[in-house]
Amino acid sequence: MKNLFLALSLFAVANATAADQQFTPQYVDLGLPSGTLWATSNVGADKPEGLGDYFAWGETKPKTVYEWETYAHVGEGGTEWLTTKKGPGWYDIKKYTRDDGLKGSIWYQGTKFIGDNKTTLEPTDNVAAAKWGGNWDMPTSSDLEELYKNCYFVWTTNYSGASGYIVYKAKADGDKGKVNGSPAASYSTSDTHIFLPAAGYRRDNGFIHKDKRGHYWSKSLNPVDTHNGNCFGFSESSVSTSYLDIVVGDNGNRFRGYPVRPICPRDGNTNGHAAVDLGLPSGKMWATSNIGANAPQTSGEYYAWGETVKKQIYNWSTYKYVQKGQNSAEFITKYQIADEKRGGAWYNNARQFTGDKKTTLEPADDAATANWGGKWRMPTQKEWDELSRNCYGVWTENYNGTGVNGWVFYKAKTAANKNKRAYKGQTPLATYSLSDKHIFLPASGQWWSEINDRGKKCNYWLSDLGRESRGANGISIGPKSSDFAGNGGGTRFMGYTVRPVLDKKNANSPIPQVKAPKYYKITIVQPENGTIESKNENLDLSKPVKEGTKLKFWSRPATGYTNYSETWKGTPCDDLGTFIVTGDATVTCKFKARNAPAQTVTTTTTTTTITTTTAEPEKATTIEKTETTKKKKNNLLKKLFKK
C-alpha cells in the first residue's frame, strides 16, 4: 500500500528580532589628486568586509538571476542578430549605446547609428546615488584609475575574516601604484585605508570567483563596446586595470552582478547646505546660495550686522546692539573700537575709551553659524578680498536663464584670469560657462525702510567691524569697475544678505543615514524519516541570512516514507518550498509511512508566505496556499492514498 502524506511548517516571525536600523556610510581621504573621498563599505554592506549586494551595470536592485534575459536595459531585439540568435541578448540593448560598429544591433538602422550615445549612468540608474543619496556617486573609470595609480595595494586573506585588497593611502611617491602580497613594515591597518573584499561576481543564479577575485563597477560605459561596462578587476596576485580601457570577451558584460563601492567629492555639503571649492589659496569654500535662499539666484533673508533673525524695520531704534529706547549709533552696546567718536557710549566722561574692543562677530551673533550651524560662518574682509582677487568675475543680467542680475565668480582656469572681470557691456571669456565651478551673488540690494538697489548692487555682510563702531565691513558691488574700489561696508543696522563660507577641512559631503541590511536566522529542523536540503549555492545557513534572500529547499524521505507529490506539483524529492526571507524562520518536514491513513485537507487562499500547519495523523491538517479557495474532502485523498 502506498500512503502519501506531507507535513510542512514554515513560520515567519511577525516581529523580527532585528529591528529596522539606520547606518551612516563613512568615507576616507586617500590623498588622491582630485580630492575624491572613497566609502569604507560596499552598497548593501554596513562594514568594510561585507560583500554587500550585486548589481548589473545600470540597475539599482539586486536580483536572483543575472543574464541578458533579466537585464533591465534590453529591448525588443535587433533585426539581423535575431535571425541567428534566440531570445534577448546584448544586441538588444536599448539604453547607453555608442557607435561601436556592431551594425546588427538595435542601435543601428542598417549602417546608420541611431543609439542614444549615452556613456555615463544617469542618476536614476546609478545605484550609489539611488541607495545612499546625498552626494554619493559611482566612480567613473578615471576615478578607478586614479585610485590604482595613487595608492598602495596589499592582498590579505584575513581582513576580519575576508579576502581582498587593503588600499592604503601611499606614504611615499614610490609606493603609489604598487601591489604587494605582504605590506611594507611601515603600513598597518591603523593607517588610512579602504578594504575591497574579493566578492567575485554573479552570473545566472550562482557566485563565481568568490574570495579569489574582485570586480567593481564604474558608472562609465566601455569606450569600445556597448555591451560592456567599465569596472575595476583584481585577483589575489594582481590588480588589473585592463578593465579600465577595453573589456575583452565576457569581462565586464553589463548583465553581470558586481558590487559597487561609492565615492563622494571633497566639495560637499554640511548640514544640508552646499559649498564649492574655487581653488582659493586658503582653501576656503563658499556656499552656493544665501541664507534663507532655496536656489543660487534667490536673495534669501536680510540681516542687520550682528543679528541672526530677519525683521521688517531696519534702523537704529530696532538694532539689537543699541540701548533700548535710543535711536542713534552713539548708543551702541557691543562691538566697539577706539574710533575717536568721543561722544559714543564706549567712552567715559573723560573721553577715555571703555569699549569691548571686539572687532569680529562671535558665533552667537554670526547669522551663518546661527542659522546653518556646523562650521558655517560669515566671511571676513580678507576672505572676500581673496575671492575677488583669485577668481574670474562676470556680471550677468540673466543668470542661468532666470533673469536675475548679479556677479558670477568662476574658479580661474589660468593665473592670467585671476582678478579679471567682465563688467556690464563686456563680453566674457568664451572658455567659461556655468558648467565650470562658480558661485553666483545675486544683486539683492539692501533693506532700510524698504529694499533698495535690488538688481543693481550685491550687498553682503562680512564678519568684521569697519573703521568705526557704527559701520561694518561688507560687499557692495555693482556692474561697474568703480564698484570694486574702496571699502564696501555699510551702517550696521541696515539689512544685507549673507553668503556663508567654510574651511575645507570642515566640508563634509552629505552622508545621509541609509537603511542597514538586516539578517535573520533560518533554522532547519531535520525530520526523523528524511532530510531537508537547501538548493541555494554558496549559502551557509548556519549564519544569519540577509533579508530579501530567496531560499529554496527540497526533501528526501527515508525508505518506506514519501512526500505527497501532487500537493507541490512535482515529483517526489522535488521543491519542498520557496520563500523570501522577511524574518526569523523555522523549516520542518515530516514524512509518513506509506500505509498511513488518509487525511482531510483544507486549502485556503492567502497572499502571504506559504504557511502549513500539521496536526496529528487522526486530526485535520490546514495548508495555506496562494490559489483560489477550495475545499477537498476525503474522497480525493482516498483515491491518492490507494495501495
Secondary structure, 3 states (H helix, E strand, C coil): CCCCCEEEEEEECCCCCCCCCEECCCEEECCCCCCCEEECCCCCCCCCCCCCCCECCCCCCCCCCECHHHCCCECCCCCCHHHCCCCCCHHHECCCCCCCCCCCCCCEECCEECCCCCCECCHHHCHHHHHHCCCCECCCHHHHHHHHHHEEEEEEEEECCEEEEEEEECCCHHHCCCEECCCCCCCCCCCCEEEEECCEEEEECEEECCCCEEEEEEEEECCCCCCEEEEEEEECCCEECHHHCCCCCCCCECCCEECCCCEECCCCEECCEEEEECCCCCCCEEECCCCCCCCCCCCCCCECCCCCCCCCCCCHHHCCCECCCCCCHHHECCCCCCCCCCCCCCECCCCCECCCCCCECCHHHCHHHHHHCCCCECCCHHHHHHHHHHEEEEEECCHHHCCCCEEEEEECCCHHHCCEEECCCCCCCCCCCCCCCEEEEECCCEECCCEECCCCCEEEEEEEECCCCCEEEEEEECCCHHHHCCCCCEECCCEEECCCEECHHHCCCCCCCEECCCEECEEEECCCCEEEEECCCCCCCCCCEECCCEEEEEEEECCCEECCHHHHCCCCCCEEEEEECCCCEEEEEEEEECCCCCCCEEEEECCCCCEEECCCCCCCEEEEECCCCEEECHHHHHHHCCC
